[in-house]
Amino acid sequence: MATTITTTALASEEENVSNPYTLQNKESSFLQRTNRFLAQSRPPADKMTCDRYPRVCKTKGGPGPDCCKKQCVNVMTDSLNCGMCGKKCGYFKMCCRGECVNPSTDEKNCGRCNNKCGNGSSCVYGLCSYA
């Protein structure tokens, strides 16, 4: 009896393979049902903004945890939103820990954020002890 079941199962698979139209219809109807289900379970991508869904910004690998003007940013490092939304750093300045600094002359952020010059040295042109 087991042999009969196996033979029957193989015969039905062979019919599907020999008639690709039947197989294609089954796959496309599955995809249509799946896509329709997925479309109903979440909002469209253009409507998933952080002002409506704040958790969007908290995702791993995202641009930042803060929401400014419907965009995820990091206010600790973003020069267009430094420290708070809409606060722009001036020309030649960058955002380090939420403050606008000039990396060419800042002793605590010389050349880059958190690069502190040692005792007795100064920051000139973004280099400690330039001379």
All heavy atoms as an XYZ file, in Angstrom:
981
protein
N       0.822     -1.199      0.000
C       0.000      0.000      0.000
C       0.866      1.264      0.000
O       0.518      2.247     -0.628
C      -0.914     -0.031      1.218
C      -1.891      1.094      1.228
S      -3.111      0.741      2.463
C      -4.257      1.958      2.124
N       2.022      1.230      0.675
C       2.936      2.371      0.690
C       3.474      2.651     -0.703
O       3.640      3.799     -1.089
C       4.078      2.116      1.665
N       3.729      1.624     -1.462
C       4.222      1.773     -2.825
C       3.192      2.475     -3.695
O       3.515      3.323     -4.512
C       4.559      0.394     -3.423
O       5.426     -0.297     -2.532
C       5.210      0.559     -4.774
N       1.930      2.168     -3.500
C       0.852      2.778     -4.268
C       0.768      4.274     -3.978
O       0.617      5.087     -4.885
C      -0.496      2.102     -3.940
O      -0.341      0.701     -4.073
C      -1.569      2.605     -4.850
N       0.898      4.657     -2.729
C       0.825      6.071     -2.350
C       1.992      6.827     -2.958
O       1.822      7.908     -3.515
C       0.813      6.220     -0.814
C      -0.484      5.639     -0.264
C       0.945      7.683     -0.423
C      -0.509      5.557      1.245
N       3.164      6.262     -2.898
C       4.343      6.901     -3.466
C       4.191      7.074     -4.969
O       4.476      8.139     -5.507
C       5.611      6.063     -3.164
O       5.683      5.838     -1.765
C       6.853      6.780     -3.642
N       3.734      6.065     -5.621
C       3.534      6.126     -7.063
C       2.504      7.184     -7.423
O       2.680      7.956     -8.363
C       3.078      4.748     -7.597
O       3.991      3.763     -7.144
C       3.018      4.763     -9.096
N       1.447      7.270     -6.647
C       0.411      8.260     -6.898
C       0.966      9.661     -6.702
O       0.697     10.563     -7.486
C      -0.797      8.026     -5.958
O      -1.197      6.676     -6.085
C      -1.929      8.950     -6.294
N       1.756      9.848     -5.646
C       2.336     11.165     -5.386
C       3.278     11.564     -6.507
O       3.273     12.702     -6.956
C       3.069     11.163     -4.048
N       4.093     10.646     -6.978
C       5.007     10.948     -8.072
C       4.252     11.255     -9.356
O       4.623     12.140    -10.112
C       5.980      9.780     -8.306
C       7.038      9.585     -7.221
C       7.828      8.324     -7.516
C       7.959     10.782     -7.150
N       3.196     10.539     -9.585
C       2.409     10.777    -10.791
C       1.802     12.176    -10.774
O       1.798     12.871    -11.787
C       1.317      9.721    -10.924
N       1.315     12.634     -9.618
C       0.716     13.968     -9.562
C       1.782     15.048     -9.727
O       1.536     16.075    -10.333
C      -0.055     14.159     -8.259
O       0.833     14.117     -7.159
N       2.996     14.817     -9.201
C       4.079     15.784     -9.388
C       4.489     15.854    -10.852
O       4.752     16.922    -11.372
C       5.289     15.408     -8.526
C       5.086     15.701     -7.051
C       6.305     15.286     -6.223
O       7.391     15.081     -6.803
O       6.160     15.178     -5.006
N       4.539     14.700    -11.507
C       4.917     14.668    -12.916
C       3.899     15.409    -13.767
O       4.247     16.096    -14.714
C       5.058     13.225    -13.401
C       6.289     12.544    -12.852
C       6.348     11.077    -13.231
O       5.484     10.618    -14.003
O       7.256     10.385    -12.748
N       2.632     15.336    -13.418
C       1.603     16.055    -14.157
C       1.827     17.557    -14.039
O       1.714     18.300    -15.004
C       0.207     15.692    -13.634
C      -0.226     14.281    -13.993
C      -1.539     13.904    -13.320
O      -2.169     14.802    -12.704
O      -1.924     12.746    -13.388
N       2.176     18.030    -12.818
C       2.422     19.463    -12.621
C       3.647     19.932    -13.401
O       3.666     21.006    -13.966
C       2.615     19.784    -11.133
C       1.310     19.696    -10.369
O       0.241     19.774    -10.956
N       1.409     19.517     -9.066
N       4.688     19.093    -13.417
C       5.907     19.470    -14.126
C       5.662     19.454    -15.626
O       6.118     20.330    -16.347
C       7.071     18.518    -13.744
C       8.282     18.776    -14.621
C       7.419     18.689    -12.278
N       4.930     18.465    -16.103
C       4.673     18.384    -17.538
C       3.744     19.497    -18.004
O       3.738     19.853    -19.161
C       4.094     17.014    -17.903
O       2.834     16.846    -17.291
N       2.967     20.059    -17.106
C       2.071     21.148    -17.455
C       2.492     22.391    -16.653
O       1.966     22.667    -15.587
C       0.617     20.747    -17.138
C      -0.375     21.763    -17.668
O       0.020     22.802    -18.201
N      -1.647     21.470    -17.515
N       3.449     23.160    -17.133
C       3.946     24.312    -16.380
C       2.888     25.393    -16.178
O       2.965     26.165    -15.253
C       5.115     24.826    -17.228
C       4.928     24.241    -18.576
C       4.124     22.995    -18.406
N       1.881     25.430    -17.041
C       0.826     26.426    -16.890
C       0.083     26.230    -15.568
O      -0.213     27.182    -14.863
C      -0.146     26.341    -18.075
C      -1.243     27.367    -17.995
C      -0.965     28.702    -18.254
C      -2.545     27.002    -17.657
C      -1.953     29.644    -18.179
C      -3.536     27.949    -17.578
C      -3.250     29.272    -17.838
O      -4.220     30.208    -17.750
N      -0.179     24.976    -15.220
C      -0.856     24.677    -13.951
C       0.014     25.104    -12.780
O      -0.455     25.730    -11.840
C      -1.154     23.159    -13.842
O      -1.830     22.750    -15.013
C      -1.975     22.859    -12.626
N       1.309     24.821    -12.838
C       2.227     25.195    -11.768
C       2.335     26.706    -11.657
O       2.314     27.262    -10.571
C       3.603     24.576    -12.042
C       4.671     24.767    -10.967
C       4.218     24.100     -9.675
C       5.996     24.185    -11.415
N       2.400     27.387    -12.769
C       2.515     28.837    -12.764
C       1.275     29.478    -12.144
O       1.369     30.416    -11.383
C       2.719     29.343    -14.185
C       3.030     30.828    -14.253
C       3.265     31.271    -15.664
O       2.952     30.566    -16.611
N       3.821     32.457    -15.822
N       0.107     28.982    -12.449
C      -1.121     29.519    -11.869
C      -1.140     29.343    -10.361
O      -1.575     30.215     -9.636
C      -2.351     28.862    -12.492
C      -2.652     29.426    -13.860
O      -2.131     30.481    -14.220
N      -3.468     28.727    -14.626
N      -0.665     28.198     -9.884
C      -0.641     27.974     -8.440
C       0.317     28.935     -7.766
O       0.021     29.497     -6.734
C      -0.258     26.524     -8.139
C      -1.345     25.536     -8.452
C      -0.918     24.139     -8.097
C      -2.016     23.140     -8.471
N      -1.630     21.767     -8.140
N       1.510     29.160     -8.363
C       2.476     30.073     -7.772
C       1.958     31.504     -7.788
O       2.063     32.221     -6.811
C       3.796     30.003     -8.526
C       4.583     28.742     -8.256
C       5.863     28.690     -9.065
O       6.181     29.669     -9.773
O       6.541     27.663     -8.996
N       1.397     31.948     -8.885
C       0.938     33.327     -8.968
C      -0.230     33.585     -8.018
O      -0.310     34.638     -7.420
C       0.555     33.694    -10.398
O      -0.543     32.910    -10.821
N      -1.108     32.609     -7.850
C      -2.207     32.834     -6.914
C      -1.686     32.899     -5.486
O      -2.160     33.691     -4.691
C      -3.264     31.729     -7.044
O      -2.726     30.480     -6.654
N      -0.639     32.135     -5.174
C      -0.032     32.208     -3.842
C       0.598     33.578     -3.630
O       0.416     34.203     -2.597
C       1.023     31.101     -3.670
C       1.825     31.260     -2.411
C       1.263     30.961     -1.187
C       3.120     31.735     -2.457
C       1.986     31.117     -0.032
C       3.849     31.890     -1.310
C       3.285     31.586     -0.086
N       1.334     34.084     -4.625
C       1.967     35.386     -4.505
C       0.944     36.504     -4.374
O       1.124     37.440     -3.617
C       2.878     35.646     -5.706
C       4.133     34.778     -5.770
C       4.871     35.035     -7.072
C       5.038     35.026     -4.592
N      -0.145     36.387     -5.111
C      -1.184     37.409     -5.009
C      -1.778     37.429     -3.609
O      -1.989     38.478     -3.031
C      -2.283     37.154     -6.046
C      -1.833     37.458     -7.461
C      -2.851     36.998     -8.482
O      -3.784     36.264     -8.160
N      -2.650     37.413     -9.721
N      -2.037     36.254     -3.047
C      -2.583     36.211     -1.692
C      -1.574     36.746     -0.690
O      -1.914     37.489      0.211
C      -2.980     34.782     -1.317
C      -4.261     34.330     -1.991
C      -4.601     32.944     -1.549
N      -3.625     32.074     -2.228
C      -3.371     30.830     -1.909
N      -3.988     30.282     -0.905
N      -2.492     30.114     -2.559
N      -0.305     36.410     -0.848
C       0.718     36.871      0.072
C       0.897     38.374     -0.023
O       0.947     39.059      0.985
C       2.064     36.171     -0.230
O       1.848     34.770     -0.217
C       3.111     36.534      0.787
N       0.999     38.913     -1.218
C       1.180     40.351     -1.385
C       0.003     41.131     -0.829
O       0.167     42.154     -0.214
C       1.389     40.703     -2.852
C       2.736     40.238     -3.345
O       3.633     39.986     -2.551
N       2.873     40.118     -4.651
N      -1.183     40.642     -1.049
C      -2.363     41.316     -0.530
C      -2.326     41.313      0.995
O      -2.600     42.309      1.633
C      -3.633     40.634     -1.051
C      -4.893     41.361     -0.637
C      -6.128     40.788     -1.308
N      -6.217     39.356     -1.122
C      -6.442     38.482     -2.096
N      -6.607     38.896     -3.324
N      -6.502     37.193     -1.843
N      -1.886     40.201      1.590
C      -1.796     40.108      3.047
C      -0.753     41.085      3.580
O      -0.995     41.806      4.527
C      -1.445     38.669      3.466
C      -1.138     38.547      4.923
C      -2.151     38.611      5.856
C       0.163     38.385      5.364
C      -1.876     38.506      7.203
C       0.452     38.281      6.695
C      -0.569     38.340      7.620
N       0.408     41.132      2.945
C       1.458     42.030      3.405
C       1.057     43.485      3.253
O       1.376     44.315      4.087
C       2.757     41.760      2.644
C       3.441     40.434      2.949
C       4.636     40.246      2.030
C       3.868     40.366      4.395
N       0.367     43.805      2.199
C      -0.060     45.187      1.984
C      -1.042     45.631      3.057
O      -1.057     46.783      3.455
C      -0.701     45.332      0.606
N      -1.861     44.717      3.567
C      -2.829     45.080      4.593
C      -2.191     45.157      5.971
O      -2.663     45.873      6.831
C      -3.962     44.052      4.615
C      -4.837     44.102      3.390
C      -5.835     42.961      3.361
O      -5.816     42.083      4.205
N      -6.708     42.975      2.369
N      -1.081     44.441      6.204
C      -0.525     44.366      7.542
C       0.354     45.562      7.895
O       0.617     45.803      9.049
C       0.280     43.077      7.711
O       1.394     43.104      6.862
N       0.849     46.330      6.942
C       1.672     47.482      7.262
C       1.328     48.635      6.330
O       0.893     48.433      5.200
C       3.150     47.135      7.177
C       3.582     46.788      5.797
C       5.050     46.462      5.752
N       5.357     46.152      4.370
C       6.530     46.236      3.824
N       7.528     46.601      4.562
N       6.717     45.947      2.574
N       1.576     49.858      6.762
C       1.270     51.004      5.899
C       2.275     51.103      4.762
O       3.381     50.575      4.867
C       1.398     52.194      6.852
C       2.224     51.724      7.981
C       2.015     50.245      8.073
N       1.911     51.775      3.691
C       2.842     51.954      2.572
C       4.111     52.670      3.035
O       4.082     53.451      3.982
C       2.068     52.809      1.584
C       0.647     52.692      1.976
C       0.619     52.360      3.431
N       5.215     52.429      2.357
C       6.510     52.980      2.768
C       6.506     54.502      2.790
O       7.159     55.117      3.617
C       7.596     52.464      1.841
N       5.779     55.136      1.879
C       5.770     56.597      1.851
C       5.017     57.195      3.037
O       5.153     58.362      3.323
C       5.197     57.109      0.532
C       3.754     56.684      0.301
O       3.315     55.682      0.896
O       3.072     57.348     -0.494
N       4.237     56.427      3.743
C       3.489     56.941      4.892
C       4.138     56.557      6.218
O       3.668     56.940      7.256
C       2.057     56.433      4.847
C       1.335     56.940      3.619
C      -0.130     56.787      3.717
C      -0.714     57.255      2.406
N      -1.977     57.846      2.516
N       5.233     55.788      6.184
C       5.928     55.405      7.417
C       6.971     56.463      7.766
O       8.155     56.277      7.572
C       6.580     54.036      7.268
C       5.604     52.907      7.393
S       6.403     51.320      7.512
C       7.077     51.398      9.156
N       6.525     57.602      8.254
C       7.440     58.657      8.662
C       7.532     58.674     10.178
O       6.620     58.224     10.878
C       6.958     60.013      8.138
O       5.615     60.232      8.580
C       7.001     60.068      6.615
N       8.625     59.221     10.686
C       8.864     59.164     12.125
C       7.900     60.036     12.925
O       7.711     59.809     14.110
C      10.307     59.508     12.443
S      10.817     61.155     11.933
N       7.269     61.018     12.302
C       6.299     61.806     13.053
C       5.058     60.981     13.383
O       4.428     61.184     14.412
C       5.926     63.087     12.305
C       5.298     62.829     10.959
O       5.647     61.809     10.325
O       4.464     63.647     10.529
N       4.736     60.003     12.532
C       3.604     59.109     12.793
C       4.025     57.860     13.559
O       3.293     57.349     14.379
C       2.953     58.675     11.484
C       2.181     59.755     10.805
C       1.546     59.193      9.571
N       0.550     60.094      9.044
C      -0.172     59.831      7.996
N       0.000     58.702      7.346
N      -1.066     60.690      7.570
N       5.200     57.335     13.231
C       5.708     56.110     13.835
C       7.105     56.385     14.408
O       8.111     56.117     13.750
C       5.775     54.984     12.795
C       4.443     54.691     12.160
C       4.098     55.258     10.933
C       3.534     53.843     12.779
C       2.873     54.997     10.350
C       2.311     53.577     12.201
C       1.985     54.156     10.994
O       0.774     53.897     10.416
N       7.202     56.910     15.626
C       8.502     57.289     16.198
C       9.487     56.124     16.331
O      10.690     56.331     16.296
C       8.152     57.835     17.578
C       6.699     58.065     17.576
C       6.096     57.215     16.513
N       8.986     54.911     16.449
C       9.889     53.765     16.604
C      10.683     53.472     15.340
O      11.645     52.719     15.376
C       9.105     52.526     17.028
C       8.642     52.623     18.483
C       8.012     51.345     18.908
N       6.640     51.344     18.404
C       5.847     50.300     18.371
N       6.280     49.138     18.802
N       4.617     50.380     17.920
N      10.310     54.059     14.210
C      11.035     53.849     12.962
C      12.493     54.294     13.134
O      13.407     53.655     12.635
C      10.361     54.624     11.803
C      11.229     54.659     10.570
C       9.014     54.030     11.486
N      12.721     55.356     13.871
C      14.080     55.885     14.058
C      14.927     55.026     14.994
O      16.142     55.133     14.986
C      14.013     57.302     14.609
S      13.282     58.477     13.457
N      14.315     54.219     15.790
C      15.047     53.401     16.769
C      15.568     52.094     16.184
O      16.204     51.326     16.873
C      14.152     53.079     17.970
C      13.507     54.291     18.612
C      14.421     54.967     19.568
C      13.627     56.059     20.284
N      14.407     57.161     20.686
N      15.326     51.830     14.904
C      15.756     50.567     14.312
C      17.268     50.499     14.225
O      17.955     51.511     14.065
C      15.179     50.376     12.889
O      15.585     51.473     12.079
C      13.672     50.285     12.915
N      17.789     49.300     14.342
C      19.232     49.077     14.314
C      19.779     49.417     12.928
O      19.222     49.030     11.918
C      19.521     47.622     14.645
C      20.981     47.319     14.799
C      21.188     45.895     15.228
C      22.660     45.595     15.394
N      22.887     44.222     15.837
N      20.870     50.166     12.903
C      21.490     50.538     11.639
C      20.846     51.734     10.963
O      21.208     52.086      9.846
N      19.885     52.371     11.621
C      19.219     53.532     11.056
C      20.085     54.777     11.156
O      21.122     54.785     11.807
N      19.655     55.873     10.532
C      20.457     57.093     10.533
C      20.543     57.777     11.894
O      21.494     58.486     12.160
C      19.757     57.984      9.518
C      18.394     57.443      9.384
C      18.462     55.986      9.722
N      19.564     57.575     12.745
C      19.615     58.199     14.060
C      18.329     58.008     14.833
O      17.292     57.703     14.268
N      18.378     58.204     16.143
C      17.213     57.942     16.993
C      16.221     59.094     17.118
O      15.170     58.944     17.710
C      17.852     57.650     18.352
C      19.089     58.487     18.356
C      19.576     58.478     16.929
N      16.543     60.254     16.566
C      15.701     61.431     16.735
C      14.935     61.749     15.452
O      15.411     61.486     14.359
C      16.570     62.630     17.124
C      17.452     62.323     18.324
O      16.898     61.971     19.375
O      18.683     62.419     18.189
N      13.750     62.330     15.627
C      12.902     62.659     14.481
C      12.841     64.176     14.307
O      12.393     64.890     15.196
C      11.494     62.098     14.705
S      10.367     62.406     13.331
N      13.311     64.653     13.152
C      13.260     66.077     12.815
C      12.680     66.227     11.417
O      13.238     65.689     10.458
C      14.657     66.686     12.851
S      15.403     66.753     14.491
N      11.579     66.936     11.312
C      10.910     67.186     10.027
C      10.691     65.902      9.243
O      11.061     65.789      8.078
C      11.704     68.188      9.193
C      11.777     69.557      9.826
C      12.501     70.532      8.935
C      12.574     71.884      9.611
N      13.304     72.849      8.802
N      10.133     64.909      9.882
C       9.774     63.619      9.290
C      10.984     62.807      8.832
O      10.866     61.914      8.027
C       8.805     63.791      8.119
C       7.490     64.422      8.490
C       6.580     64.506      7.291
C       5.266     65.175      7.641
N       4.361     65.204      6.501
N      12.181     63.116      9.339
C      13.379     62.370      8.999
C      14.101     61.947     10.268
O      14.161     62.710     11.237
C      14.325     63.201      8.140
C      13.792     63.505      6.766
C      14.811     64.269      5.929
O      15.785     64.787      6.427
N      14.557     64.321      4.634
N      14.660     60.746     10.243
C      15.433     60.246     11.369
C      16.844     60.820     11.298
O      17.492     60.732     10.259
C      15.488     58.718     11.339
S      13.874     57.941     11.497
N      17.289     61.428     12.377
C      18.628     62.022     12.450
C      19.213     61.755     13.834
O      18.512     61.340     14.753
C      18.598     63.547     12.196
C      18.133     63.869     10.798
C      17.738     64.254     13.215
N      20.494     62.015     13.972
C      21.142     61.960     15.276
C      21.538     63.390     15.624
O      22.466     63.949     15.035
C      22.370     61.048     15.219
C      22.983     60.829     16.581
O      22.678     61.535     17.538
N      23.847     59.846     16.680
N      20.839     64.011     16.575
C      21.092     65.412     16.916
C      22.445     65.611     17.600
O      22.883     66.740     17.765
C      19.956     66.004     17.789
C      18.652     66.057     17.017
C      19.808     65.258     19.081
N      23.123     64.538     17.952
C      24.449     64.655     18.551
C      25.546     64.822     17.489
O      26.635     65.287     17.798
C      24.752     63.431     19.409
C      23.773     63.249     20.566
S      23.607     64.702     21.605
C      24.979     64.489     22.682
N      25.254     64.457     16.243
C      26.282     64.516     15.198
C      25.824     65.192     13.900
O      26.665     65.498     13.056
C      26.752     63.095     14.837
O      25.631     62.324     14.408
C      27.412     62.411     16.015
N      24.550     65.464     13.725
C      24.035     66.019     12.468
C      24.219     67.535     12.438
O      23.694     68.252     13.284
C      22.556     65.655     12.317
C      21.988     66.056     10.975
O      22.751     66.161     10.001
O      20.758     66.260     10.891
N      24.954     68.044     11.450
C      25.236     69.478     11.356
C      24.008     70.319     11.014
O      24.009     71.521     11.227
C      26.328     69.736     10.313
O      27.538     69.194     10.768
N      22.959     69.692     10.483
C      21.729     70.431     10.181
C      20.753     70.442     11.353
O      19.789     71.203     11.352
C      21.061     69.839      8.945
C      21.886     69.891      7.665
C      21.147     69.174      6.538
C      22.207     71.322      7.280
N      20.993     69.598     12.333
C      20.141     69.495     13.526
C      21.046     69.232     14.733
O      20.975     68.197     15.362
C      19.136     68.360     13.363
C      18.239     68.549     12.165
O      17.368     69.402     12.155
N      18.461     67.764     11.131
N      21.896     70.158     15.055
C      22.904     69.955     16.096
C      22.362     70.304     17.479
O      22.114     71.466     17.787
C      24.142     70.785     15.795
S      25.529     70.414     16.874
N      22.164     69.295     18.293
C      21.644     69.497     19.645
C      20.134     69.521     19.703
O      19.540     69.095     20.686
N      19.501     70.039     18.668
C      18.041     70.059     18.577
C      17.649     70.248     17.115
O      18.467     70.646     16.283
C      17.460     71.175     19.440
C      17.845     72.551     19.050
S      17.155     73.698     20.240
C      17.457     75.234     19.428
N      16.425     69.960     16.823
C      15.939     70.039     15.437
C      16.032     71.465     14.901
O      15.635     72.416     15.581
C      14.493     69.558     15.355
S      14.300     67.804     15.689
N      16.585     71.606     13.708
C      16.637     72.898     13.038
C      17.839     73.756     13.372
O      18.055     74.784     12.740
N      18.667     73.372     14.344
C      19.849     74.171     14.690
C      20.994     73.779     13.761
O      21.530     72.684     13.841
C      20.255     73.940     16.139
C      21.451     74.747     16.567
C      21.845     74.451     17.986
C      23.153     75.151     18.334
N      23.651     74.682     19.622
N      21.354     74.693     12.850
C      22.396     74.420     11.859
C      23.739     74.970     12.334
O      23.803     76.049     12.908
C      22.045     75.067     10.523
C      20.807     74.510      9.892
C      20.504     75.204      8.579
C      19.217     74.690      7.987
N      18.875     75.368      6.735
N      24.776     74.191     12.071
C      26.123     74.653     12.372
C      26.587     75.574     11.248
O      26.269     75.348     10.082
C      27.085     73.478     12.505
S      26.762     72.449     13.944
N      27.339     76.595     11.604
C      27.831     77.547     10.620
C      28.913     76.957      9.731
O      29.342     75.813      9.888
N      29.360     77.770      8.821
C      30.396     77.383      7.868
C      31.679     77.036      8.624
O      32.054     77.728      9.567
C      30.613     78.544      6.891
C      31.391     78.179      5.669
C      30.903     77.235      4.785
C      32.605     78.775      5.396
C      31.616     76.889      3.645
C      33.327     78.447      4.266
C      32.829     77.498      3.405
O      33.536     77.162      2.275
N      32.369     76.010      8.239
C      33.588     75.490      8.855
C      33.345     74.868     10.225
O      34.288     74.629     10.971
C      34.678     76.571      8.997
C      35.340     76.929      7.712
C      35.310     78.234      7.258
C      35.992     75.975      6.959
C      35.924     78.585      6.071
C      36.614     76.316      5.767
C      36.578     77.629      5.322
N      32.103     74.649     10.599
C      31.814     74.023     11.891
C      31.173     72.666     11.693
O      30.560     72.398     10.662
C      30.917     74.924     12.733
C      31.606     76.191     13.163
C      30.837     76.913     14.207
C      31.630     78.141     14.656
N      30.950     78.847     15.733
N      31.334     71.812     12.693
C      30.731     70.489     12.665
C      30.066     70.229     14.016
O      30.359     70.909     14.996
C      31.772     69.412     12.341
C      32.903     69.308     13.325
S      34.254     68.240     12.789
C      33.511     66.679     12.755
N      29.181     69.249     14.040
C      28.433     68.937     15.255
C      29.142     67.824     16.020
O      29.312     66.718     15.507
C      27.015     68.510     14.893
S      25.943     68.283     16.318
N      29.561     68.124     17.240
C      30.201     67.145     18.117
C      29.466     67.148     19.449
O      29.413     68.179     20.130
C      31.658     67.501     18.355
S      32.711     67.362     16.909
N      28.897     66.027     19.787
C      28.131     65.855     21.036
C      27.056     66.925     21.210
O      26.832     67.438     22.293
C      29.072     65.837     22.245
C      29.894     64.585     22.316
C      30.709     64.521     23.573
N      32.039     65.009     23.228
C      32.889     65.530     24.083
N      32.580     65.645     25.337
N      34.059     65.935     23.676
N      26.409     67.288     20.131
C      25.298     68.228     20.194
C      25.708     69.688     20.222
O      24.876     70.562     20.440
N      26.978     69.990     19.994
C      27.460     71.372     19.971
C      28.170     71.642     18.654
O      28.898     70.793     18.144
C      28.437     71.622     21.112
C      27.824     71.537     22.480
C      28.848     71.832     23.573
O      29.850     72.519     23.290
O      28.634     71.361     24.682
N      27.996     72.849     18.129
C      28.703     73.235     16.918
C      30.106     73.696     17.301
O      30.260     74.566     18.153
C      27.960     74.366     16.208
S      26.360     73.865     15.553
N      31.118     73.077     16.704
C      32.510     73.415     17.015
C      33.287     73.604     15.721
O      32.915     73.087     14.678
C      33.188     72.323     17.876
C      32.495     72.188     19.212
C      33.223     70.996     17.158
N      34.388     74.346     15.818
C      35.288     74.527     14.687
C      36.462     73.564     14.884
O      37.308     73.788     15.748
C      35.781     75.965     14.621
C      36.605     76.234     13.387
O      37.077     75.314     12.724
N      36.787     77.508     13.080
N      36.528     72.479     14.107
C      37.583     71.484     14.316
C      38.979     71.990     13.955
O      39.969     71.339     14.263
C      37.164     70.332     13.402
C      36.352     70.969     12.347
C      35.657     72.131     12.999
N      39.087     73.156     13.358
C      40.395     73.716     13.031
C      41.062     74.358     14.231
O      42.287     74.468     14.286
C      40.271     74.771     11.929
O      39.815     74.163     10.755
N      40.247     74.795     15.201
C      40.808     75.518     16.341
C      40.345     75.012     17.704
O      40.885     75.436     18.717
C      40.434     77.014     16.240
O      39.017     77.137     16.193
C      41.033     77.654     14.994
N      39.396     74.123     17.759
C      38.846     73.670     19.042
C      39.797     72.680     19.724
O      40.134     71.642     19.165
C      37.486     73.012     18.821
C      36.729     72.766     20.119
O      37.336     72.284     21.079
O      35.527     73.058     20.143
N      40.222     72.989     20.937
C      41.181     72.158     21.678
C      40.612     70.773     22.033
O      41.373     69.814     22.140
C      41.610     72.870     22.970
C      42.125     74.281     22.772
C      43.509     74.340     22.155
O      44.349     73.509     22.509
O      43.736     75.220     21.296
N      39.318     70.676     22.233
C      38.704     69.394     22.628
C      38.265     68.558     21.431
O      37.995     67.376     21.561
C      37.492     69.651     23.529
C      37.835     70.306     24.840
C      36.594     70.591     25.644
C      36.937     71.359     26.899
N      35.736     71.780     27.619
N      38.148     69.178     20.272
C      37.703     68.493     19.048
C      38.609     68.911     17.887
O      38.154     69.449     16.894
C      36.244     68.846     18.739
C      35.318     68.501     19.884
O      35.068     67.339     20.133
N      34.839     69.510     20.591
N      39.869     68.651     18.013
C      40.851     69.106     17.028
C      40.897     68.163     15.832
O      41.334     67.022     15.930
C      42.236     69.195     17.683
S      43.465     69.993     16.647
N      40.411     68.645     14.693
C      40.397     67.849     13.470
C      39.197     66.928     13.354
O      38.721     66.659     12.266
N      38.711     66.428     14.448
C      37.542     65.551     14.492
C      36.949     65.596     15.903
O      37.575     66.104     16.836
C      37.913     64.129     14.088
C      38.837     63.432     15.048
C      39.161     62.003     14.581
N      39.837     61.266     15.611
C      41.144     61.239     15.801
N      41.938     61.945     14.996
N      41.677     60.522     16.771
N      35.788     65.030     16.066
C      35.126     65.027     17.366
C      35.928     64.203     18.380
O      36.493     63.157     18.044
C      33.716     64.434     17.244
S      32.595     65.454     16.290
N      35.969     64.694     19.595
C      36.593     64.021     20.742
C      38.092     63.796     20.581
O      38.647     62.885     21.168
C      35.904     62.684     21.031
C      34.431     62.846     21.286
O      34.006     63.827     21.880
N      33.649     61.906     20.818
N      38.769     64.624     19.803
C      40.222     64.540     19.668
C      40.814     65.700     20.469
O      40.966     66.808     19.967
C      40.637     64.609     18.198
C      42.116     64.366     18.017
O      42.735     63.653     18.804
N      42.683     64.953     16.983
N      41.137     65.423     21.731
C      41.613     66.458     22.640
C      43.131     66.590     22.533
O      43.851     65.596     22.560
C      41.217     66.098     24.071
C      41.514     67.155     25.077
C      40.998     66.777     26.457
C      41.311     67.878     27.434
N      40.813     67.571     28.784
N      43.584     67.834     22.426
C      45.018     68.081     22.386
C      45.581     67.939     23.801
O      44.914     68.248     24.788
C      45.305     69.489     21.865
S      44.903     69.709     20.126
N      46.800     67.468     23.881
C      47.446     67.277     25.181
C      47.786     68.596     25.856
O      47.649     69.685     25.275
N      48.278     68.511     27.092
C      48.660     69.708     27.850
C      49.770     70.457     27.127
O      50.733     69.875     26.645
C      49.136     69.320     29.251
C      47.992     68.811     30.110
O      46.837     69.123     29.859
N      48.319     68.040     31.135
N      49.639     71.735     27.056
C      50.658     72.577     26.457
C      50.587     72.668     24.944
O      51.333     73.428     24.342
N      49.744     71.889     24.299
C      49.634     71.967     22.842
C      48.335     72.663     22.463
O      47.373     72.664     23.214
C      49.704     70.582     22.207
O      48.608     69.808     22.602
N      48.341     73.256     21.305
C      47.147     73.954     20.838
C      46.699     73.351     19.516
O      47.438     72.646     18.851
C      47.441     75.448     20.674
O      48.483     75.619     19.741
N      45.494     73.669     19.141
C      44.918     73.149     17.900
C      45.015     74.228     16.820
O      44.434     75.301     16.948
C      43.461     72.750     18.130
S      42.682     72.025     16.677
N      45.768     73.925     15.775
C      45.930     74.847     14.662
C      45.729     74.059     13.379
O      46.354     73.009     13.187
C      47.335     75.503     14.679
C      47.493     76.463     13.501
C      47.595     76.215     15.991
N      44.833     74.527     12.526
C      44.513     73.872     11.257
C      44.053     72.429     11.462
O      44.289     71.562     10.640
C      45.708     73.894     10.298
C      46.167     75.270      9.919
C      47.449     75.681     10.241
C      45.312     76.145      9.260
C      47.883     76.949      9.910
C      45.742     77.419      8.918
C      47.025     77.825      9.246
O      47.456     79.089      8.914
N      43.440     72.158     12.580
C      42.931     70.818     12.868
C      44.001     69.830     13.312
O      43.769     68.625     13.358
N      45.160     70.325     13.671
C      46.264     69.474     14.147
C      46.745     69.965     15.501
O      46.911     71.182     15.710
C      47.437     69.507     13.148
C      47.135     69.024     11.737
C      48.294     69.356     10.817
C      46.874     67.530     11.735
N      47.006     69.069     16.403
C      47.550     69.426     17.713
C      49.045     69.707     17.561
O      49.764     68.961     16.873
C      47.340     68.297     18.712
S      45.611     68.021     19.113
N      49.498     70.786     18.190
C      50.918     71.181     18.163
C      51.447     71.331     16.751
O      52.492     70.808     16.382
C      51.779     70.183     18.939
O      51.401     70.150     20.274
N      50.726     72.053     15.912
C      51.147     72.279     14.537
C      52.310     73.289     14.541
O      52.223     74.347     15.119
C      49.970     72.819     13.711
C      50.319     73.141     12.295
C      50.383     72.137     11.349
C      50.583     74.450     11.903
C      50.702     72.421     10.024
C      50.883     74.743     10.582
C      50.961     73.732      9.655
O      51.265     74.014      8.358
N      53.377     72.931     13.909
C      54.484     73.893     13.760
C      55.538     73.343     12.869
O      55.880     72.264     12.728
C      55.083     74.267     15.101
